[in-house]
């Protein structure tokens, strides 16, 4: 499970913008956001870089803390 959806919502960023920056289709990014598909580590690192966050933020759940 990843936290891409939560981070995008926190930052007010749309999936279409992220898809454009990643050079991936909206459908692919939406699959990541909905946790139907997990991005590769390389893609996860690119997402973190684009969003200017630590990659751990995308994979660490803050539930229960």
FIVEX-983722 format. One record per residue (C-alpha): residue in one letter; x, y, z. Coordinates in steps of 0.1 Angstrom, whole numbers, plus 5000, padded with zeros to 4 digits. Layout:
<rec rest="a" c1="X" c2="Y" c3="Z"/>
...
//
This chain:
<rec rest="x" c1="5000" c2="5000" c3="5000"/>
<rec rest="x" c1="5012" c2="5035" c3="4992"/>
<rec rest="x" c1="5001" c2="5070" c3="5004"/>
<rec rest="x" c1="5003" c2="5087" c3="4970"/>
<rec rest="x" c1="4966" c2="5096" c3="4972"/>
<rec rest="x" c1="4969" c2="5112" c3="5007"/>
<rec rest="x" c1="5000" c2="5132" c3="4997"/>
<rec rest="x" c1="4984" c2="5145" c3="4966"/>
<rec rest="x" c1="4953" c2="5156" c3="4986"/>
<rec rest="x" c1="4975" c2="5172" c3="5013"/>
<rec rest="x" c1="4994" c2="5192" c3="4986"/>
<rec rest="x" c1="4963" c2="5200" c3="4965"/>
<rec rest="x" c1="4979" c2="5183" c3="4934"/>
<rec rest="x" c1="4958" c2="5166" c3="4907"/>
<rec rest="x" c1="4967" c2="5131" c3="4893"/>
<rec rest="x" c1="4967" c2="5145" c3="4858"/>
<rec rest="x" c1="4995" c2="5169" c3="4868"/>
<rec rest="x" c1="5015" c2="5141" c3="4884"/>
<rec rest="x" c1="5010" c2="5119" c3="4853"/>
<rec rest="x" c1="5023" c2="5147" c3="4831"/>
<rec rest="x" c1="5054" c2="5152" c3="4853"/>
<rec rest="x" c1="5061" c2="5115" c3="4854"/>
<rec rest="x" c1="5055" c2="5110" c3="4817"/>
<rec rest="x" c1="5030" c2="5083" c3="4824"/>
<rec rest="x" c1="4993" c2="5079" c3="4815"/>
<rec rest="x" c1="4966" c2="5092" c3="4838"/>
<rec rest="x" c1="4953" c2="5056" c3="4840"/>
<rec rest="x" c1="4987" c2="5043" c3="4853"/>
<rec rest="x" c1="4989" c2="5071" c3="4879"/>
<rec rest="x" c1="4953" c2="5065" c3="4889"/>
<rec rest="x" c1="4962" c2="5028" c3="4894"/>
<rec rest="x" c1="4990" c2="5038" c3="4918"/>
<rec rest="x" c1="4967" c2="5062" c3="4936"/>
<rec rest="x" c1="4940" c2="5036" c3="4941"/>
<rec rest="x" c1="4965" c2="5010" c3="4951"/>
<rec rest="x" c1="4954" c2="4987" c3="4923"/>
<rec rest="x" c1="4990" c2="4987" c3="4912"/>
<rec rest="x" c1="5023" c2="4995" c3="4929"/>
<rec rest="x" c1="5049" c2="5017" c3="4912"/>
<rec rest="x" c1="5084" c2="5004" c3="4909"/>
<rec rest="x" c1="5110" c2="5018" c3="4933"/>
<rec rest="x" c1="5124" c2="5040" c3="4906"/>
<rec rest="x" c1="5090" c2="5054" c3="4899"/>
<rec rest="x" c1="5083" c2="5059" c3="4936"/>
<rec rest="x" c1="5116" c2="5078" c3="4939"/>
<rec rest="x" c1="5106" c2="5100" c3="4909"/>
<rec rest="x" c1="5072" c2="5107" c3="4925"/>
<rec rest="x" c1="5089" c2="5117" c3="4958"/>
<rec rest="x" c1="5113" c2="5140" c3="4939"/>
<rec rest="x" c1="5085" c2="5156" c3="4919"/>
<rec rest="x" c1="5064" c2="5162" c3="4951"/>
<rec rest="x" c1="5095" c2="5174" c3="4970"/>
<rec rest="x" c1="5091" c2="5149" c3="4998"/>
<rec rest="x" c1="5110" c2="5120" c3="5013"/>
<rec rest="x" c1="5102" c2="5087" c3="4996"/>
<rec rest="x" c1="5093" c2="5072" c3="5031"/>
<rec rest="x" c1="5064" c2="5096" c3="5032"/>
<rec rest="x" c1="5048" c2="5077" c3="5003"/>
<rec rest="x" c1="5052" c2="5043" c3="5019"/>
<rec rest="x" c1="5048" c2="5049" c3="5056"/>
<rec rest="x" c1="5014" c2="5048" c3="5070"/>
<rec rest="x" c1="5007" c2="5073" c3="5098"/>
<rec rest="x" c1="4977" c2="5054" c3="5110"/>
<rec rest="x" c1="4977" c2="5047" c3="5147"/>
<rec rest="x" c1="5003" c2="5074" c3="5154"/>
//
